[in-house]
Amino acid sequence: MITFYGGPTPNGRKVAILLEELGLAYAYRGVDILAGDQFEPGFLALNPNNKMPVIVDPDAPGGQLVLWESGAILWHLAETRGGFLPTEPRARAICHQWLMFQMSGVGPMFGQNAHFSFYAEEKHPYAIARYASEVDRLLRVLDERLGESRFLAGEAYTIADIATYPYTLRQVEMRRDELPGLARWSDEIGARPAVGRGMDIGRDELRKETIEGGLAGLTDDQRSILFGARQYRRR
């Protein structure tokens, strides 16, 4: 049985969705990032980069594998369990392209936009405008692609869609009329039972400081854990 360390964040949810889609047996271990679970010695032994998600896969080729970085986890599970990753070389390359687009663009830029718009104590108009504009640009890229293709990599639903969906859901909910291709795609993916189950993983762990789409009412200690001295303290 796979052990999955995660939580109700986009990166955690993408792994949960794939585990559910593949029908794999797994044990879930919640990582409370507001309490600093990611800095505990036991967790750092799994991921020295102190980030979730992490999986421990006892049935990986060559023996037990501890794996972190959500994109690497998706790729590994799809490749070793035979699902949601094309086998034909051209289609496979396109799937990898859109997966990397999420990892290098959508994830980091949406994260920076959220940080400077909602989390930062000091508001910097340049940073807010810069990342909001980049989010708009990335959404347009996705919307244009999904205006011509059923899914990101083509006609088949793949790990590229699974990786991107949790990040874009809130934007689609707020801007459906602006993003018809993205909205159509989001509705189709959201209707999948495994996606619903994956999105619900860890939802009961949401604390009063946490809201869908942002964090509110952070204490000084929680800010230190997420963005400040605790985050950058040398171990």
Summary of the structure (lengths in Angstrom):
residues: 235
radius of gyration: 17.8
end to end distance: 31.1
largest distance: 50.9
contacts: 732
relative contact order: 0.15
helix: 60%
strand: 10%
